[in-house]
Amino acid sequence: MAQSAFSIHVSTLLKGPFRMVSFSHQFLAVSFGILVAGMIIIGTWIGHQIENNTVNRAAAIATVYVESILATRLQAFLRGGGIDRETRAALDRVFVEGPLSRKVVRFKLWSPDGTILYSSDELQSGRRFPVQGLLAAAFAGTVQSRISNLDGPDNASERARWSELLEVYVPLRSGASGKVSTVAEFYHSTENLGRDIRAAKRRGWALVAVATAAMYLMLLAMVRRANSTIAHQQRDLNRQLQQLRTTLGENNRMREQLRDAAVRTTALNEQFLHRLAADLHDGPAQEIALALMRLESLGEERSDAGATQGTTPRTFETIYRALNASLAELRNMASELGMPRIAELSFADTIRRAVTDFEEKSEAKVDIEVDDALAEAPLAIRITVYRLIQESLNNGWLHARGATQQVLARRDGTHALIEVADQGPGFVRQAAFDSGRLGLAFMRERVRLLGGVFEVETEPGCGTRILARLPLSLDETASA
């Protein structure tokens, strides 16, 4: 159980750093390890092949020595005559005294029973050793060669002078039967041979290293190009995903805003109807009721024979004033509920018309600044702005009578910025919304229903600013 927990812990530690590295870097690291391992394996194999080929080539040269130089001298011996004094002297002149001694540092002739029939080291002649290894293979009929570290029992005298030698066994056949009767053993110095092998190995390793580096650089270039493409595509996908998330968030916000606005508008419409009913009941209805009562009283007076005629003019005057006041109030309410024909007006002219209508009604002066770039806008936008300015100016005139009022309208890209300000006493913003006043609530919901932004900036004693930002096209309204 403890061992399993330890292995899981080690696996977690190993995976941890890799999670911090990109996939391309992981791939390059793994491929680098594989290429290096392959380079070592291939280089080692090529080195062995170079060494074996060099040794085999030396063995082939030794075979040529035997067949070309020694064949005539050993014919009598191979026919069974044995090595006499003259043959031994001839071999000494070749391998001990002659120039070949610089190439072949030791030469031996072996009999099938393991006896050294001749050696360029006279002390070894006549000694007998077990027939095994390469010697046995040579007696079987094949040329054998190797670089020997001279650890055999017959190499005592060679170990005293050299650390290693090239050892070659050449089978010698006698007569027409072709049977191997003797094996010639050559020992070559490895000084030049080792130098050639090392040089060939260095060239082989250099070739393998260059090929490996070229493959890795090509792989690196391909991975970097692929990684760049993937990173570019990933950035594009992330950007598109972010845009989709932003659009989705805006759509959800707009949906919630429209749902909330619809709920508020329904409630506000109901409250507006109640307020309109209350105004009609408490205003014109009371005046008309008073007039009716006075008419009823007049009728009773007229029917009463004892009534005086002097009260009739005053009664009619009272009725006249009540009915006239009711008529004026009803007309005022109708003018507030109605709207001029603005379908033929531009957006800028609609704003000016709203201010002019207020000035004619209130006999007050309003400072106005309108950007003539506000030429085109949907009718719903113009109606909303007209009502917004009308309600804002009426509220300012009602609560800040005599204070300076100002209307500013300008274009900001695809939106219109409307500002209505006064220098009145101001109020507590949240308290005004919580009090149930319908003017601010209606303005806010009208603007929000069209995808706009509505703000009120006010504090007690600091005046009031109504700010609205509305889109100038139905497309902007739909995407807000």
GILINHU-V254078 format. One record per pair of residues at least 12 apart in sequence whose C-alpha atoms are under 7 Angstrom apart, sorted by the first residue. I is the first residue (numbers start at 1). J is the second residue. Records with the same first field share a line. If there is no record, write none. Layout:
I->J / J
This chain:
24->223 / 227
28->220
32->216
35->212
39->208 / 209 / 212
43->204 / 205 / 208
46->204
47->201
50->197 / 200 / 201
51->197
55->145 / 146
56->145
59->145 / 168
63->170
78->174
79->174 / 175
92->120
95->107 / 120
96->120
103->188 / 189
104->186 / 187 / 188
105->187 / 188 / 189
106->120 / 186 / 187
107->119 / 120 / 185 / 186 / 187
108->120 / 184 / 185 / 186
109->182 / 183 / 184 / 185
110->182 / 183 / 184
111->181 / 182 / 183
112->181 / 182
113->131
114->128 / 129 / 130 / 131
115->127 / 128 / 129
116->128
129->154
135->169
138->169 / 170 / 171 / 183
139->171 / 180 / 183
141->171 / 180
142->171
143->169 / 170 / 171
144->168 / 169 / 170
145->167 / 168 / 169
146->166 / 167 / 168
147->164 / 165 / 166 / 167
148->164 / 165 / 166 / 167
149->163 / 164 / 165
150->164
165->187 / 188 / 189 / 190
166->187 / 188 / 189 / 190
167->186 / 187 / 188
168->185 / 186 / 187
169->183 / 184 / 185 / 186
170->183 / 184 / 185
171->183 / 184
172->184
254->480
258->449
261->445 / 448 / 449
265->445
268->438 / 442
284->326 / 329 / 330
287->322 / 323 / 326
288->322 / 323 / 326
291->319 / 322 / 323
294->315 / 319
343->379
346->375 / 376
347->374 / 375 / 376 / 377 / 382
348->370 / 371 / 372 / 374 / 375
350->382 / 386
351->386
354->386 / 389 / 390
358->390
366->405 / 406
367->405 / 406 / 407
368->406 / 407 / 408
369->407 / 408 / 409
370->408 / 409 / 410
371->409 / 410 / 411
373->411
374->410 / 411
377->472 / 473
378->473 / 474
384->446
388->443
389->420
391->439
392->420
396->422
400->424 / 425
403->422 / 423 / 424
404->422 / 423
405->421 / 422 / 423
406->420 / 421 / 422
407->419 / 420 / 421
408->420
414->471 / 472
415->469 / 470 / 471 / 472
416->469 / 470 / 471 / 472
417->468 / 469 / 470
418->467 / 468 / 469
419->465 / 466 / 467 / 468
420->465 / 466 / 467
421->464 / 465 / 466
422->463 / 464 / 465
423->463 / 464
424->463 / 464
425->460 / 461 / 462 / 463
426->458 / 459 / 460 / 461 / 462 / 463 / 464
427->458 / 459 / 460
428->458 / 459 / 460
429->458
447->470
450->477
451->470 / 477 / 480
452->469 / 470 / 471
453->468 / 469 / 470
454->467 / 468 / 469
455->467 / 468
